[in-house]
Amino acid sequence: PYPTVPTAAAAAAAVGTVGYGTYGVLRGPKVKRVTVPLAKLPRAAHGFRIAVVSDVHLGPVLGRGFAQKVVDTINATQPDLIAVVGDLVDGSVKDLGPAAAPLAQLRARHGSYFVTGNHEYFSGAEQWVEEVRRLGLIPLENARRELPHFDLAGVNDVTGEDEGQGPDYAQALGDRDTARACVLLAHQPVQIHDAVDYGVDLQLSGHTHGGQLWPGNFLAAAANPTVAGLERYGDTQLYVSRGAGAWGPPTRVGAPSDITLVELASKQA
């Protein structure tokens, strides 16, 4: 009843792969750099850097130490703006408030912004919105900020619809000056279709974890228009981060975690 050599080798390889995948998550996300040219971006904003972080999934396993790693990694990129695009937590403010405390150290010239992900609605979204505001982030709940050279908008996650807090594109984008470039923060890639309808230039999302591990890669591909990376939908571009943490088992295989530094490029430069 001893396992044959091939079976034992396969088991060892699987354990090794999962072990390495777990180490990869716990070690913390690496920085990925992407340049995105935007037709309407003025020359003065050429090189503007947005640090995109999604799916941190703070909880019992990924706690305060992990949050500190994420914050340090983001700050080291010296971004102009920080975008936290949902699924920050898996639990209540009461339980995870201390774990999220390092977010108060985030530093960017034009501020740090937050939109809800689906997991916020399982964890008390309203309380978390207040908590991140207390930590110095700016929640964009179906709202828009006119920055010096482009508009930054954010919509709630679609899961909020069950609580009457779903995404409202008209509120966030309806009356904007369409001559200005617009960057939209929206947790799920599927929200791209509304972004296209409203003439958004770039949507920044997470949610997929890049598949995280088999068979999640197939499930993610079936449920999302883009699983990871940059794709174009008409005149709108969509960038999907693989996320900084992990959900369920803290393991990733073939889908390494990332914090993405998105550098905007002006075609007028």
Contacts in CASP RR format, 6 or more apart in sequence:
PFRMAT RR
TARGET T0000
AUTHOR 0000-0000-0000
METHOD contacts of the structure
MODEL  1
PYPTVPTAAAAAAAVGTVGYGTYGVLRGPKVKRVTVPLAKLPRAAHGFRI
AVVSDVHLGPVLGRGFAQKVVDTINATQPDLIAVVGDLVDGSVKDLGPAA
APLAQLRARHGSYFVTGNHEYFSGAEQWVEEVRRLGLIPLENARRELPHF
DLAGVNDVTGEDEGQGPDYAQALGDRDTARACVLLAHQPVQIHDAVDYGV
DLQLSGHTHGGQLWPGNFLAAAANPTVAGLERYGDTQLYVSRGAGAWGPP
TRVGAPSDITLVELASKQA
3 11 0 8 1.000
17 253 0 8 1.000
18 213 0 8 1.000
18 249 0 8 1.000
18 251 0 8 1.000
18 253 0 8 1.000
19 251 0 8 1.000
21 213 0 8 1.000
21 251 0 8 1.000
21 252 0 8 1.000
21 253 0 8 1.000
22 249 0 8 1.000
22 250 0 8 1.000
22 251 0 8 1.000
24 252 0 8 1.000
24 256 0 8 1.000
24 257 0 8 1.000
25 62 0 8 1.000
25 245 0 8 1.000
25 246 0 8 1.000
25 250 0 8 1.000
25 251 0 8 1.000
25 252 0 8 1.000
25 257 0 8 1.000
26 62 0 8 1.000
26 66 0 8 1.000
26 250 0 8 1.000
28 66 0 8 1.000
28 69 0 8 1.000
28 70 0 8 1.000
28 73 0 8 1.000
28 244 0 8 1.000
28 245 0 8 1.000
28 257 0 8 1.000
29 53 0 8 1.000
29 69 0 8 1.000
29 70 0 8 1.000
29 73 0 8 1.000
29 243 0 8 1.000
29 244 0 8 1.000
29 245 0 8 1.000
29 256 0 8 1.000
29 257 0 8 1.000
29 258 0 8 1.000
29 259 0 8 1.000
30 73 0 8 1.000
30 256 0 8 1.000
30 257 0 8 1.000
30 258 0 8 1.000
30 259 0 8 1.000
31 73 0 8 1.000
31 76 0 8 1.000
31 77 0 8 1.000
31 258 0 8 1.000
31 259 0 8 1.000
31 260 0 8 1.000
31 261 0 8 1.000
32 241 0 8 1.000
32 258 0 8 1.000
32 259 0 8 1.000
32 260 0 8 1.000
32 261 0 8 1.000
33 260 0 8 1.000
33 261 0 8 1.000
33 263 0 8 1.000
34 229 0 8 1.000
34 230 0 8 1.000
34 239 0 8 1.000
34 260 0 8 1.000
34 261 0 8 1.000
34 262 0 8 1.000
34 263 0 8 1.000
35 262 0 8 1.000
35 263 0 8 1.000
35 264 0 8 1.000
35 265 0 8 1.000
36 202 0 8 1.000
36 230 0 8 1.000
36 237 0 8 1.000
36 239 0 8 1.000
36 262 0 8 1.000
36 263 0 8 1.000
36 264 0 8 1.000
36 265 0 8 1.000
37 264 0 8 1.000
37 265 0 8 1.000
37 266 0 8 1.000
37 267 0 8 1.000
38 150 0 8 1.000
38 181 0 8 1.000
38 201 0 8 1.000
38 202 0 8 1.000
38 237 0 8 1.000
38 264 0 8 1.000
38 265 0 8 1.000
38 266 0 8 1.000
38 267 0 8 1.000
39 181 0 8 1.000
39 201 0 8 1.000
39 235 0 8 1.000
39 267 0 8 1.000
40 150 0 8 1.000
40 179 0 8 1.000
40 180 0 8 1.000
40 181 0 8 1.000
40 201 0 8 1.000
41 48 0 8 1.000
41 149 0 8 1.000
41 150 0 8 1.000
41 181 0 8 1.000
41 201 0 8 1.000
41 264 0 8 1.000
41 265 0 8 1.000
41 266 0 8 1.000
41 267 0 8 1.000
41 268 0 8 1.000
42 149 0 8 1.000
42 181 0 8 1.000
42 266 0 8 1.000
42 268 0 8 1.000
43 266 0 8 1.000
43 268 0 8 1.000
43 269 0 8 1.000
44 148 0 8 1.000
44 149 0 8 1.000
44 266 0 8 1.000
45 148 0 8 1.000
45 149 0 8 1.000
45 150 0 8 1.000
45 181 0 8 1.000
45 264 0 8 1.000
45 266 0 8 1.000
46 264 0 8 1.000
46 265 0 8 1.000
46 266 0 8 1.000
46 268 0 8 1.000
46 269 0 8 1.000
47 263 0 8 1.000
47 264 0 8 1.000
47 265 0 8 1.000
47 266 0 8 1.000
48 80 0 8 1.000
48 81 0 8 1.000
48 149 0 8 1.000
48 150 0 8 1.000
48 263 0 8 1.000
48 264 0 8 1.000
49 77 0 8 1.000
49 78 0 8 1.000
49 79 0 8 1.000
49 80 0 8 1.000
49 81 0 8 1.000
49 261 0 8 1.000
49 262 0 8 1.000
49 263 0 8 1.000
49 264 0 8 1.000
50 79 0 8 1.000
50 80 0 8 1.000
50 81 0 8 1.000
50 82 0 8 1.000
50 83 0 8 1.000
50 183 0 8 1.000
50 204 0 8 1.000
50 261 0 8 1.000
50 262 0 8 1.000
50 264 0 8 1.000
51 74 0 8 1.000
51 77 0 8 1.000
51 79 0 8 1.000
51 81 0 8 1.000
51 82 0 8 1.000
51 83 0 8 1.000
51 108 0 8 1.000
51 259 0 8 1.000
51 260 0 8 1.000
51 261 0 8 1.000
51 262 0 8 1.000
52 83 0 8 1.000
52 85 0 8 1.000
52 204 0 8 1.000
52 239 0 8 1.000
52 241 0 8 1.000
52 259 0 8 1.000
52 260 0 8 1.000
52 261 0 8 1.000
52 262 0 8 1.000
53 70 0 8 1.000
53 74 0 8 1.000
53 82 0 8 1.000
53 83 0 8 1.000
53 84 0 8 1.000
53 85 0 8 1.000
53 241 0 8 1.000
53 243 0 8 1.000
53 244 0 8 1.000
53 259 0 8 1.000
53 260 0 8 1.000
54 84 0 8 1.000
54 85 0 8 1.000
54 86 0 8 1.000
54 87 0 8 1.000
54 187 0 8 1.000
54 205 0 8 1.000
54 206 0 8 1.000
54 207 0 8 1.000
54 241 0 8 1.000
54 243 0 8 1.000
54 244 0 8 1.000
55 86 0 8 1.000
55 87 0 8 1.000
55 206 0 8 1.000
55 207 0 8 1.000
55 209 0 8 1.000
55 241 0 8 1.000
55 242 0 8 1.000
55 243 0 8 1.000
55 244 0 8 1.000
55 245 0 8 1.000
55 246 0 8 1.000
55 247 0 8 1.000
56 62 0 8 1.000
56 66 0 8 1.000
56 67 0 8 1.000
56 70 0 8 1.000
56 84 0 8 1.000
56 87 0 8 1.000
56 88 0 8 1.000
56 89 0 8 1.000
56 243 0 8 1.000
56 244 0 8 1.000
56 245 0 8 1.000
57 87 0 8 1.000
57 88 0 8 1.000
57 89 0 8 1.000
57 90 0 8 1.000
57 119 0 8 1.000
57 245 0 8 1.000
57 246 0 8 1.000
57 247 0 8 1.000
57 248 0 8 1.000
58 66 0 8 1.000
58 67 0 8 1.000
58 88 0 8 1.000
58 89 0 8 1.000
58 90 0 8 1.000
58 96 0 8 1.000
58 99 0 8 1.000
58 100 0 8 1.000
59 89 0 8 1.000
59 90 0 8 1.000
59 91 0 8 1.000
59 95 0 8 1.000
59 96 0 8 1.000
59 99 0 8 1.000
61 250 0 8 1.000
62 245 0 8 1.000
62 246 0 8 1.000
62 250 0 8 1.000
63 96 0 8 1.000
63 99 0 8 1.000
64 98 0 8 1.000
64 99 0 8 1.000
64 100 0 8 1.000
64 101 0 8 1.000
64 102 0 8 1.000
65 99 0 8 1.000
65 102 0 8 1.000
66 99 0 8 1.000
66 245 0 8 1.000
67 99 0 8 1.000
67 100 0 8 1.000
67 101 0 8 1.000
67 102 0 8 1.000
67 103 0 8 1.000
68 102 0 8 1.000
70 102 0 8 1.000
70 244 0 8 1.000
70 259 0 8 1.000
71 102 0 8 1.000
71 103 0 8 1.000
71 105 0 8 1.000
71 106 0 8 1.000
73 259 0 8 1.000
74 82 0 8 1.000
74 106 0 8 1.000
74 259 0 8 1.000
75 105 0 8 1.000
75 106 0 8 1.000
75 107 0 8 1.000
77 259 0 8 1.000
77 261 0 8 1.000
79 108 0 8 1.000
79 261 0 8 1.000
80 108 0 8 1.000
80 109 0 8 1.000
80 110 0 8 1.000
81 108 0 8 1.000
81 109 0 8 1.000
81 110 0 8 1.000
81 111 0 8 1.000
81 112 0 8 1.000
81 113 0 8 1.000
81 147 0 8 1.000
81 152 0 8 1.000
82 106 0 8 1.000
82 108 0 8 1.000
82 111 0 8 1.000
82 112 0 8 1.000
82 113 0 8 1.000
82 137 0 8 1.000
83 112 0 8 1.000
83 113 0 8 1.000
83 185 0 8 1.000
83 204 0 8 1.000
84 103 0 8 1.000
84 112 0 8 1.000
84 113 0 8 1.000
84 114 0 8 1.000
84 115 0 8 1.000
84 132 0 8 1.000
84 137 0 8 1.000
85 115 0 8 1.000
85 117 0 8 1.000
85 185 0 8 1.000
85 186 0 8 1.000
85 187 0 8 1.000
85 204 0 8 1.000
85 205 0 8 1.000
85 206 0 8 1.000
85 241 0 8 1.000
86 114 0 8 1.000
86 115 0 8 1.000
86 116 0 8 1.000
86 117 0 8 1.000
86 119 0 8 1.000
86 120 0 8 1.000
86 157 0 8 1.000
86 187 0 8 1.000
86 206 0 8 1.000
86 207 0 8 1.000
87 117 0 8 1.000
87 118 0 8 1.000
87 119 0 8 1.000
87 120 0 8 1.000
87 187 0 8 1.000
87 206 0 8 1.000
87 207 0 8 1.000
87 247 0 8 1.000
88 100 0 8 1.000
88 114 0 8 1.000
88 117 0 8 1.000
88 119 0 8 1.000
88 120 0 8 1.000
88 128 0 8 1.000
88 132 0 8 1.000
89 96 0 8 1.000
89 99 0 8 1.000
89 100 0 8 1.000
89 119 0 8 1.000
89 120 0 8 1.000
89 123 0 8 1.000
89 128 0 8 1.000
90 96 0 8 1.000
90 119 0 8 1.000
90 122 0 8 1.000
90 123 0 8 1.000
90 247 0 8 1.000
91 122 0 8 1.000
91 123 0 8 1.000
91 124 0 8 1.000
92 123 0 8 1.000
92 124 0 8 1.000
92 127 0 8 1.000
93 124 0 8 1.000
93 127 0 8 1.000
93 128 0 8 1.000
93 130 0 8 1.000
93 131 0 8 1.000
96 123 0 8 1.000
97 131 0 8 1.000
100 131 0 8 1.000
100 132 0 8 1.000
100 135 0 8 1.000
101 135 0 8 1.000
103 112 0 8 1.000
103 132 0 8 1.000
103 135 0 8 1.000
103 136 0 8 1.000
103 137 0 8 1.000
104 135 0 8 1.000
104 136 0 8 1.000
106 112 0 8 1.000
106 136 0 8 1.000
106 137 0 8 1.000
110 147 0 8 1.000
111 138 0 8 1.000
112 136 0 8 1.000
112 137 0 8 1.000
112 138 0 8 1.000
113 137 0 8 1.000
113 138 0 8 1.000
113 139 0 8 1.000
113 140 0 8 1.000
113 145 0 8 1.000
113 152 0 8 1.000
113 154 0 8 1.000
113 185 0 8 1.000
114 129 0 8 1.000
114 132 0 8 1.000
114 137 0 8 1.000
114 138 0 8 1.000
114 139 0 8 1.000
114 140 0 8 1.000
115 139 0 8 1.000
115 140 0 8 1.000
115 141 0 8 1.000
115 154 0 8 1.000
115 155 0 8 1.000
115 156 0 8 1.000
115 157 0 8 1.000
115 185 0 8 1.000
115 186 0 8 1.000
115 187 0 8 1.000
116 125 0 8 1.000
116 128 0 8 1.000
116 129 0 8 1.000
116 139 0 8 1.000
116 141 0 8 1.000
116 156 0 8 1.000
116 157 0 8 1.000
116 159 0 8 1.000
116 160 0 8 1.000
116 165 0 8 1.000
116 187 0 8 1.000
117 156 0 8 1.000
117 157 0 8 1.000
117 159 0 8 1.000
117 187 0 8 1.000
117 188 0 8 1.000
117 207 0 8 1.000
118 157 0 8 1.000
118 158 0 8 1.000
118 159 0 8 1.000
118 187 0 8 1.000
118 188 0 8 1.000
118 207 0 8 1.000
119 247 0 8 1.000
120 128 0 8 1.000
120 129 0 8 1.000
120 157 0 8 1.000
121 157 0 8 1.000
121 159 0 8 1.000
121 160 0 8 1.000
121 162 0 8 1.000
121 163 0 8 1.000
121 165 0 8 1.000
125 160 0 8 1.000
125 163 0 8 1.000
125 165 0 8 1.000
126 165 0 8 1.000
129 139 0 8 1.000
129 141 0 8 1.000
132 139 0 8 1.000
133 139 0 8 1.000
138 145 0 8 1.000
140 152 0 8 1.000
140 153 0 8 1.000
140 154 0 8 1.000
140 155 0 8 1.000
140 172 0 8 1.000
140 185 0 8 1.000
141 154 0 8 1.000
141 156 0 8 1.000
141 165 0 8 1.000
142 154 0 8 1.000
142 155 0 8 1.000
142 156 0 8 1.000
142 166 0 8 1.000
142 167 0 8 1.000
142 168 0 8 1.000
142 169 0 8 1.000
142 171 0 8 1.000
142 172 0 8 1.000
143 153 0 8 1.000
143 154 0 8 1.000
143 171 0 8 1.000
143 172 0 8 1.000
144 151 0 8 1.000
144 152 0 8 1.000
144 153 0 8 1.000
144 154 0 8 1.000
144 172 0 8 1.000
144 173 0 8 1.000
144 176 0 8 1.000
145 151 0 8 1.000
145 152 0 8 1.000
145 153 0 8 1.000
146 180 0 8 1.000
149 181 0 8 1.000
150 180 0 8 1.000
150 181 0 8 1.000
150 182 0 8 1.000
150 183 0 8 1.000
150 201 0 8 1.000
150 264 0 8 1.000
151 176 0 8 1.000
151 177 0 8 1.000
151 180 0 8 1.000
151 181 0 8 1.000
151 182 0 8 1.000
151 183 0 8 1.000
152 182 0 8 1.000
152 183 0 8 1.000
152 185 0 8 1.000
153 172 0 8 1.000
153 173 0 8 1.000
153 176 0 8 1.000
153 182 0 8 1.000
153 183 0 8 1.000
153 184 0 8 1.000
153 185 0 8 1.000
153 200 0 8 1.000
154 172 0 8 1.000
154 184 0 8 1.000
154 185 0 8 1.000
154 186 0 8 1.000
155 166 0 8 1.000
155 167 0 8 1.000
155 168 0 8 1.000
155 169 0 8 1.000
155 172 0 8 1.000
155 184 0 8 1.000
155 185 0 8 1.000
155 186 0 8 1.000
155 191 0 8 1.000
155 194 0 8 1.000
156 165 0 8 1.000
156 166 0 8 1.000
156 167 0 8 1.000
156 168 0 8 1.000
157 166 0 8 1.000
157 167 0 8 1.000
157 186 0 8 1.000
157 187 0 8 1.000
157 188 0 8 1.000
158 166 0 8 1.000
158 167 0 8 1.000
158 188 0 8 1.000
158 190 0 8 1.000
158 191 0 8 1.000
159 166 0 8 1.000
160 166 0 8 1.000
161 167 0 8 1.000
167 186 0 8 1.000
167 191 0 8 1.000
167 194 0 8 1.000
169 194 0 8 1.000
169 195 0 8 1.000
169 197 0 8 1.000
169 198 0 8 1.000
172 184 0 8 1.000
173 182 0 8 1.000
173 184 0 8 1.000
173 198 0 8 1.000
173 199 0 8 1.000
173 200 0 8 1.000
174 198 0 8 1.000
176 182 0 8 1.000
178 199 0 8 1.000
181 201 0 8 1.000
181 202 0 8 1.000
181 264 0 8 1.000
182 199 0 8 1.000
182 200 0 8 1.000
182 201 0 8 1.000
182 202 0 8 1.000
183 200 0 8 1.000
183 201 0 8 1.000
183 202 0 8 1.000
183 203 0 8 1.000
183 204 0 8 1.000
183 264 0 8 1.000
184 195 0 8 1.000
184 200 0 8 1.000
184 202 0 8 1.000
184 203 0 8 1.000
184 204 0 8 1.000
185 203 0 8 1.000
185 204 0 8 1.000
186 192 0 8 1.000
186 195 0 8 1.000
186 203 0 8 1.000
186 204 0 8 1.000
186 205 0 8 1.000
187 205 0 8 1.000
187 206 0 8 1.000
187 207 0 8 1.000
188 205 0 8 1.000
188 206 0 8 1.000
188 207 0 8 1.000
188 224 0 8 1.000
189 203 0 8 1.000
189 205 0 8 1.000
189 206 0 8 1.000
189 207 0 8 1.000
189 208 0 8 1.000
189 224 0 8 1.000
189 225 0 8 1.000
189 226 0 8 1.000
189 227 0 8 1.000
189 238 0 8 1.000
189 240 0 8 1.000
190 223 0 8 1.000
190 224 0 8 1.000
190 225 0 8 1.000
191 203 0 8 1.000
191 205 0 8 1.000
192 203 0 8 1.000
192 205 0 8 1.000
192 225 0 8 1.000
192 226 0 8 1.000
192 233 0 8 1.000
192 236 0 8 1.000
192 238 0 8 1.000
193 225 0 8 1.000
193 233 0 8 1.000
195 203 0 8 1.000
195 233 0 8 1.000
195 236 0 8 1.000
195 238 0 8 1.000
196 233 0 8 1.000
196 234 0 8 1.000
196 235 0 8 1.000
196 236 0 8 1.000
199 235 0 8 1.000
199 236 0 8 1.000
200 236 0 8 1.000
201 235 0 8 1.000
201 236 0 8 1.000
201 237 0 8 1.000
202 236 0 8 1.000
202 237 0 8 1.000
202 238 0 8 1.000
202 239 0 8 1.000
202 262 0 8 1.000
202 264 0 8 1.000
203 236 0 8 1.000
203 237 0 8 1.000
203 238 0 8 1.000
203 239 0 8 1.000
204 239 0 8 1.000
204 241 0 8 1.000
204 262 0 8 1.000
205 226 0 8 1.000
205 238 0 8 1.000
205 239 0 8 1.000
205 240 0 8 1.000
205 241 0 8 1.000
206 240 0 8 1.000
206 241 0 8 1.000
206 242 0 8 1.000
206 243 0 8 1.000
207 224 0 8 1.000
207 240 0 8 1.000
208 220 0 8 1.000
208 224 0 8 1.000
208 226 0 8 1.000
208 227 0 8 1.000
208 228 0 8 1.000
208 240 0 8 1.000
208 242 0 8 1.000
209 220 0 8 1.000
209 242 0 8 1.000
209 243 0 8 1.000
209 245 0 8 1.000
209 246 0 8 1.000
209 247 0 8 1.000
209 252 0 8 1.000
209 255 0 8 1.000
210 217 0 8 1.000
210 220 0 8 1.000
210 227 0 8 1.000
210 228 0 8 1.000
210 240 0 8 1.000
210 242 0 8 1.000
210 243 0 8 1.000
210 255 0 8 1.000
211 217 0 8 1.000
211 219 0 8 1.000
211 220 0 8 1.000
211 221 0 8 1.000
211 227 0 8 1.000
211 228 0 8 1.000
211 242 0 8 1.000
211 255 0 8 1.000
212 220 0 8 1.000
212 246 0 8 1.000
212 247 0 8 1.000
212 251 0 8 1.000
212 252 0 8 1.000
212 253 0 8 1.000
212 255 0 8 1.000
213 249 0 8 1.000
213 251 0 8 1.000
213 252 0 8 1.000
213 253 0 8 1.000
213 254 0 8 1.000
213 255 0 8 1.000
214 253 0 8 1.000
217 227 0 8 1.000
217 255 0 8 1.000
220 227 0 8 1.000
221 227 0 8 1.000
224 240 0 8 1.000
225 231 0 8 1.000
225 233 0 8 1.000
225 238 0 8 1.000
226 238 0 8 1.000
226 240 0 8 1.000
227 240 0 8 1.000
228 240 0 8 1.000
228 241 0 8 1.000
228 242 0 8 1.000
228 255 0 8 1.000
229 239 0 8 1.000
229 240 0 8 1.000
229 241 0 8 1.000
230 237 0 8 1.000
230 238 0 8 1.000
230 239 0 8 1.000
231 237 0 8 1.000
231 238 0 8 1.000
232 238 0 8 1.000
239 260 0 8 1.000
239 262 0 8 1.000
241 258 0 8 1.000
241 259 0 8 1.000
241 260 0 8 1.000
242 252 0 8 1.000
242 255 0 8 1.000
242 256 0 8 1.000
242 257 0 8 1.000
242 258 0 8 1.000
243 257 0 8 1.000
243 258 0 8 1.000
243 259 0 8 1.000
244 257 0 8 1.000
244 258 0 8 1.000
244 259 0 8 1.000
245 257 0 8 1.000
246 252 0 8 1.000
246 257 0 8 1.000
END
